[in-house]
């Protein structure tokens, strides 16, 4: 009888969209094959990436379609045989080997719904240590690590947690903002589909650190597969005693509810998200009070994004100093950069802060998919500035990007080649704001509509100089008068397009 062979086929959204379910079904029909549905390694251009265990080593093939399976089997791929789709040992793939995986180290490695697999690869060690050392130790470690919010603002996580901990209240909450709506971003989705238990562990640690017993994950409605996977992960964690009453026999109780978002970009803003969680329309709140003081249902609330919370377990398990040794300056640790747009090798790259945009795009992304020169790069979502070639050697560091008028945000990088019309991109930014504005403040609600009209007049060469001046004044008004970043940051891509690509506005 032939020995059984373990084959990994991802169940992550990008892989599934390219036929991973069909590949898994066909492989599972073979007599001697055990199929494990893992998550994604983040190499989206190779999905579905199939991994075969040969002599305790995982050999990668990709991208594999169901139509390729018979040919692969005939070529001996179950023994690691040669084939045009063979990539080689997974651990030797340069794209992965040259990363610093922290938050995403288990993604693609484990069965995301197996608590046993998670435990075998260091899972729940951080929570166990937190339960043994207490809330103050956890807060000190998070603060010492230098971890900053990975949702875009970059606010120190330890300070936010300490603020919530210092407020006396009978009920506190941990909320996870998984309303991942920025262009070119998918790190939250990959983590929640490939290693959901690390987010669950991170939220439980956060709750213990600040005195909260209830958590909510606010998930983007456009992620149905994520919803199904994460729901199963919550049930698995509860069944194994890592969520719910008296976790692992201790006095600490914590549970998490999954809430599906309202399909609005503005709900990614923390106060609009809280309003939506309360069952109201997703409108921003006036600040103060801050959510840390009066957040969900008026109670002290931690609001962090997926990657922030997912980074916490190993900070506690391995120590703040280990995490802080990654990165540069005040930008400590790693960030999951996401390569999208006109890029040859789109995917997720987790690296320590300090490398440059050019290194990311050329060394990992292999340049544009079209093969044409890069003309512009937008990082930080639809409200991020458009950067020109002269900025590509800027170190990826919060402070260094602020110096050039850019932001790192959620780490989404969208690449454009030299065929892009930057006036059209500036118009898109204003139009996006007009569509997605919650309408609560005039500069955002009206300013974005007027912005589209002014850009149209500039491109049509109607009183060009006057309208350029008017656009600049309008941007000032939106920056100074908007209640949140939706209107306050929309001028960033507009102004950068006018500044670095003026020829596109003079046709």
C-alpha positions in Angstrom: 0.0 0.0 0.0 1.4 3.4 -1.0 2.2 5.8 1.8 -0.2 8.7 2.2 0.9 12.1 0.9 -0.2 15.4 2.5 -1.0 18.1 0.1 -1.9 21.7 1.1 -4.4 23.7 -0.9 -5.3 27.2 0.3 -8.9 28.2 1.2 -8.1 31.9 1.1 -10.3 34.2 -1.1 -7.7 34.9 -3.9 -6.9 31.2 -4.3 -10.6 30.2 -4.2 -11.4 32.8 -6.9 -8.7 31.1 -9.1 -10.2 27.6 -8.6 -8.6 26.3 -5.3 -11.8 24.4 -4.3 -11.8 22.5 -7.6 -8.1 21.7 -7.3 -8.6 20.4 -3.7 -11.6 18.3 -4.8 -9.6 16.7 -7.6 -6.6 16.0 -5.4 -8.8 14.6 -2.6 -10.2 12.0 -5.0 -6.8 10.4 -5.3 -6.3 7.3 -3.3 -3.3 8.1 -1.3 -3.7 11.9 -0.8 -4.7 13.8 2.4 -5.7 17.4 1.5 -5.2 20.1 4.1 -6.9 23.4 3.4 -4.3 26.0 4.6 -4.3 29.7 4.2 -2.3 31.9 1.8 1.4 32.6 1.9 0.6 36.0 0.4 2.0 35.2 -3.1 -1.2 36.1 -4.9 0.2 35.8 -8.4 0.9 32.1 -7.8 -2.5 31.2 -6.4 -3.7 28.5 -6.1 -0.3 27.6 -4.6 -0.2 23.8 -3.9 2.3 22.4 -1.5 3.3 18.7 -1.3 5.0 17.3 1.7 8.0 15.2 0.5 10.5 13.9 3.2 9.1 16.4 5.7 9.7 19.3 3.2 7.0 21.3 1.5 7.4 21.6 -2.2 5.5 24.3 -4.0 3.7 24.2 -7.3 1.7 27.1 -8.8 -0.4 28.5 -10.0 -2.3 25.2 -10.3 -5.7 24.7 -11.9 -7.9 21.7 -11.8 -6.9 21.0 -15.4 -3.3 20.7 -14.3 -3.8 18.0 -11.7 -3.7 14.9 -13.9 -0.5 16.2 -15.7 1.1 17.0 -12.3 0.4 13.5 -11.0 1.7 11.9 -14.1 4.9 14.0 -13.7 5.3 12.6 -10.1 4.6 15.8 -8.3 3.4 13.7 -5.2 7.1 12.8 -4.9 8.3 16.3 -5.7 8.8 15.6 -9.4 9.7 18.2 -12.0 7.1 20.1 -13.8 6.7 23.5 -15.4 4.7 24.6 -12.4 7.2 23.4 -9.9 8.6 26.3 -7.8 10.6 24.3 -5.3 10.9 24.1 -1.5 8.6 26.7 0.0 11.2 27.9 2.5 13.6 28.7 -0.3 11.3 30.9 -2.4 13.1 34.3 -2.3 9.8 36.3 -2.1 9.2 34.5 1.3 12.8 34.0 2.4 13.6 37.7 2.3 10.7 38.7 4.5 10.6 39.3 8.2 7.4 37.4 9.1 6.0 38.2 12.5 2.2 38.7 12.5 1.9 36.5 9.3 4.4 33.8 10.2 1.8 31.0 10.4 -0.2 32.1 7.3 0.0 29.3 4.8 1.8 27.1 7.2 -1.1 25.8 9.2 -4.7 24.7 8.9 -6.4 28.0 10.1 -9.2 26.1 11.8 -7.1 23.7 13.8 -6.5 24.7 17.4 -4.0 21.9 17.6 -2.0 23.0 14.6 -2.1 26.6 16.0 -0.8 25.4 19.3 2.0 23.3 17.7 3.3 26.5 16.0 3.4 28.7 19.1 -0.3 29.7 19.4 -1.8 30.8 22.7 1.6 31.1 24.3 1.2 34.8 24.6 -2.2 34.5 26.2 -1.0 31.9 28.6 1.9 34.2 29.6 -0.5 37.2 29.9 -2.8 35.2 32.2 0.2 34.3 34.4 1.8 37.8 34.6 -1.2 40.1 34.7 -2.6 43.2 33.0 0.1 45.6 34.0 2.9 43.5 32.5 1.0 43.1 29.3 0.5 46.9 29.0 4.1 47.6 29.7 5.2 45.1 27.1 2.9 46.5 24.4 4.1 50.1 25.2 7.8 49.0 25.2 7.5 47.2 21.9 6.7 50.5 20.1 3.7 48.9 18.4 1.6 51.6 16.6 -1.8 51.2 15.1 -1.6 49.4 11.7 -5.0 50.7 10.5 -3.5 53.9 9.2 -3.1 56.5 12.0 0.0 55.0 13.6 -1.0 55.9 17.1 0.9 54.1 19.9 -1.1 51.0 20.9 0.2 50.9 24.5 -0.9 54.5 25.2 -4.4 53.7 23.9 -4.6 50.6 26.1 -3.4 52.4 29.1 -6.0 55.1 28.7 -8.8 52.5 28.6 -7.3 50.7 31.6 -7.2 53.9 33.6 -10.9 54.6 33.2 -13.0 53.1 36.0 -16.1 51.5 34.4 -18.2 48.3 35.0 -18.0 47.4 31.3 -15.3 47.9 28.7 -14.9 46.7 25.1 -12.3 45.6 22.7 -13.3 46.4 19.1 -11.5 45.2 16.0 -11.8 47.3 12.9 -11.8 44.8 10.0 -13.6 47.1 7.6 -10.7 46.9 5.2 -11.8 49.3 2.4 -8.6 51.1 1.3 -7.6 50.5 -2.3 -4.8 47.8 -2.7 -5.3 46.4 0.8 -6.0 42.8 1.8 -3.7 42.1 4.8 -6.6 41.9 7.2 -8.4 39.5 5.0 -5.4 37.2 4.6 -4.7 37.1 8.3 -8.4 36.4 9.2 -8.6 33.6 6.6 -5.1 32.1 7.1 -4.5 32.5 10.8 -7.7 33.7 12.5 -6.8 32.4 15.9 -3.9 34.9 16.2 -6.5 37.7 16.0 -8.7 36.0 18.6 -5.7 35.5 20.9 -4.7 39.2 20.4 -8.1 40.4 21.3 -8.3 38.2 24.4 -4.9 39.6 25.5 -6.1 43.1 25.0 -9.3 42.5 27.0 -7.3 41.1 29.9 -4.9 44.1 29.7 -7.6 46.8 30.0 -10.3 45.0 32.0 -12.7 44.1 29.1 -14.7 41.0 28.9 -16.4 41.5 25.5 -15.0 42.0 22.0 -16.5 42.8 18.7 -15.0 42.3 15.2 -16.5 44.7 12.6 -15.9 42.9 9.3 -16.2 44.3 5.9 -19.4 43.0 4.2 -17.6 42.3 1.0 -15.7 39.5 2.7 -18.2 36.5 2.8 -15.5 33.8 2.9 -13.7 35.6 5.7 -17.0 35.6 7.6 -17.4 31.9 7.3 -13.8 31.1 8.2 -13.7 33.4 11.2 -17.0 32.2 12.5 -15.7 28.6 12.5 -12.5 29.8 14.2 -14.5 31.5 17.0 -16.4 28.3 17.6 -13.1 26.3 17.6 -11.6 28.6 20.1 -14.6 28.4 22.4 -14.7 24.6 22.2 -11.1 24.4 23.2 -11.6 26.8 26.2 -9.7 29.8 24.7 -12.8 32.0 24.6 -15.8 32.3 26.8 -16.2 31.8 30.6 -13.2 31.2 32.7 -10.6 30.8 30.0 -8.4 27.7 30.6 -9.7 27.4 34.1 -8.7 30.9 35.1 -10.9 33.7 36.5 -10.7 35.6 33.2 -13.6 35.6 30.8 -13.7 37.0 27.4 -15.8 36.4 24.3 -16.1 37.9 20.8 -19.0 38.6 18.5 -18.6 39.0 14.7 -20.5 41.9 13.2 -20.9 42.4 9.5 -20.3 46.0 8.3 -22.7 48.3 6.5 -20.9 48.4 3.2 -19.8 52.0 3.7 -16.2 53.2 3.4 -16.7 55.8 6.2 -17.4 52.9 8.6 -13.7 52.3 8.6 -13.4 55.5 10.6 -13.4 54.5 14.3 -16.3 56.5 15.5 -18.5 55.7 12.5 -17.7 52.1 13.1 -18.9 52.4 16.7 -22.1 54.0 15.6 -22.7 51.2 13.1 -21.9 48.6 15.8 -24.6 50.2 17.9 -27.1 49.7 15.1 -27.1 53.3 13.9 -26.2 54.9 10.6 -22.5 55.0 10.1 -21.9 58.7 10.8 -18.8 60.0 12.5 -18.9 61.3 16.0 -17.5 64.6 17.3 -14.4 64.2 19.4 -13.8 64.6 22.3 -14.8 62.4 24.0 -12.3 59.9 22.6 -13.5 56.3 22.2 -11.0 55.2 24.9 -13.1 57.3 27.3 -16.6 57.0 25.9 -16.7 54.5 23.0 -19.1 51.7 22.3 -22.4 52.2 24.1 -20.7 55.0 26.0 -18.2 52.7 27.6 -14.3 52.8 27.5 -13.3 51.1 24.3 -10.2 49.9 22.6 -10.4 50.4 18.8 -7.6 48.6 16.9 -7.3 47.0 13.5 -6.7 43.4 12.7 -2.9 43.5 12.1 -2.4 45.6 15.3 -4.2 43.0 17.5 -2.6 40.1 15.5 0.9 41.4 16.3 0.3 41.3 20.1 0.5 37.6 20.9 4.1 37.2 19.9 5.1 40.5 21.5 3.9 39.0 24.8 5.3 35.5 24.1 8.7 36.6 22.8 9.2 39.9 24.5 8.8 43.6 23.6 12.5 44.0 22.9 12.5 41.3 20.2 9.7 43.1 18.3 11.3 46.6 18.9 14.6 45.4 17.4 12.8 45.4 14.0 12.3 48.7 12.2 13.8 52.1 12.4 13.3 55.2 14.5 9.9 55.4 16.0 8.6 53.0 13.4 9.1 49.7 15.3 8.4 46.2 14.2 7.0 45.0 10.9 4.2 45.9 8.5 2.4 43.8 6.0 2.8 45.8 2.8 0.4 44.9 0.0 1.4 45.2 -3.6 -1.4 45.9 -6.1 -2.3 47.8 -9.2 0.0 47.5 -12.2 2.4 45.1 -10.6 3.9 41.8 -11.9 3.9 40.0 -8.6 1.0 41.2 -6.5 0.9 40.0 -2.9 1.7 40.5 0.7 5.2 41.3 1.9 5.8 41.6 5.7 9.0 43.5 6.3 10.6 45.6 9.0 10.2 49.3 8.5 13.1 51.0 6.8 13.2 49.4 3.3 12.3 51.7 0.4 9.3 51.7 -1.9 11.6 50.9 -4.8 12.9 47.8 -3.1 9.4 46.6 -2.5 8.2 47.2 -6.0 11.2 46.0 -7.8 12.7 43.3 -5.6 9.4 41.7 -4.5 6.9 43.0 -7.0 9.2 42.6 -10.1 8.1 45.9 -11.5 5.0 46.6 -13.5 2.8 43.9 -15.0 2.8 45.9 -18.3 6.6 46.1 -18.4 6.4 49.8 -18.8 8.1 52.4 -16.5 6.5 53.3 -13.2 5.0 56.7 -13.2 3.2 57.0 -9.9 2.6 55.0 -6.7 -0.2 55.6 -4.2 0.4 54.3 -0.7 -2.1 54.6 2.1 -5.4 54.0 0.3 -7.5 56.4 -1.8 -6.7 59.3 0.6 -3.0 58.8 0.2 -0.7 61.0 -1.9 0.5 60.0 -5.3 4.2 59.7 -5.3 6.5 60.2 -8.2 9.8 58.4 -9.1 11.8 60.8 -7.0 10.1 59.5 -3.9 10.6 55.8 -4.4 13.9 55.7 -2.5 12.2 57.1 0.7 12.5 54.7 3.6 9.2 53.2 4.6 8.9 54.9 8.0 6.0 56.9 9.3 8.0 60.1 10.0 10.0 60.0 6.7 6.8 59.7 4.7 5.3 62.6 6.6 8.2 64.7 5.5 7.3 64.2 1.8 3.5 64.7 2.4 2.8 61.0 2.2 1.5 58.4 4.6 2.0 54.6 5.0 -1.5 54.0 6.3 -2.6 50.4 6.1 0.3 49.5 3.9 -1.5 49.2 0.6 0.6 50.1 -2.4 -1.0 50.7 -5.8 1.4 51.0 -8.8 0.7 52.9 -12.0 2.8 52.8 -15.2 3.4 55.7 -17.6 0.1 55.4 -19.3 -1.9 56.7 -16.3 -3.8 60.0 -16.5 -3.1 61.7 -13.2 -5.8 64.4 -13.7 -8.3 61.5 -13.9 -6.8 60.1 -10.7 -7.2 63.4 -8.9 -10.8 63.6 -10.1 -11.4 60.1 -8.8 -10.2 61.1 -5.4 -12.7 63.9 -5.2 -15.5 61.7 -6.7 -14.7 58.9 -4.2 -15.1 61.4 -1.3 -18.4 62.7 -2.7 -19.8 59.2 -2.9 -18.5 57.9 0.4 -18.9 61.0 2.6 -21.2 60.4 5.5 -22.5 63.9 4.9 -22.2 65.2 8.4 -19.9 68.1 7.7 -20.1 70.6 4.8 -16.4 70.7 3.7 -16.5 67.0 3.0 -20.0 66.7 1.7 -20.0 69.8 -0.6 -16.3 70.4 -1.0 -15.8 67.1 -2.8 -18.6 67.7 -5.2 -17.2 71.2 -6.0 -13.8 69.6 -6.3 -14.9 67.3 -9.2 -16.4 70.3 -11.0 -13.2 72.5 -10.5 -10.9 69.7 -11.8 -13.2 69.3 -14.9 -12.8 73.0 -15.6 -9.1 72.9 -15.2 -8.7 70.0 -17.6 -11.0 71.7 -20.1 -8.7 74.8 -19.8 -11.5 77.1 -18.5 -9.9 79.9 -16.6 -7.1 77.5 -15.7 -5.1 79.6 -13.3 -8.2 80.9 -11.4 -9.5 77.4 -11.1 -6.1 76.0 -9.9 -6.2 78.7 -7.2 -9.8 77.8 -6.4 -8.9 74.1 -6.1 -6.0 75.0 -3.7 -8.4 77.1 -1.5 -11.0 74.3 -1.6 -8.3 71.8 -0.4 -7.4 74.1 2.4 -11.0 74.3 3.5 -11.5 70.6 3.4 -8.3 69.9 5.4 -9.0 72.6 8.0 -12.8 72.1 8.3 -13.6 68.5 7.9 -14.6 66.5 11.0 -12.6 63.4 10.0 -10.0 62.1 7.7 -12.5 61.4 4.9 -12.7 65.0 3.9 -9.5 66.1 5.6 -7.2 63.8 3.6 -9.0 63.8 0.2 -6.9 66.8 -0.8 -3.7 64.8 -0.4 -3.9 62.8 -3.6 -5.4 65.8 -5.4 -2.6 68.2 -4.5 0.1 65.6 -5.1 -1.2 64.9 -8.6 -1.2 68.6 -9.4 2.2 69.1 -7.9 4.1 66.2 -9.4 2.2 65.7 -12.6 1.1 69.2 -13.7 1.2 68.3 -17.4 -1.8 66.0 -17.1 -3.9 69.0 -16.1 -3.0 71.0 -19.2 -4.2 69.1 -22.2 
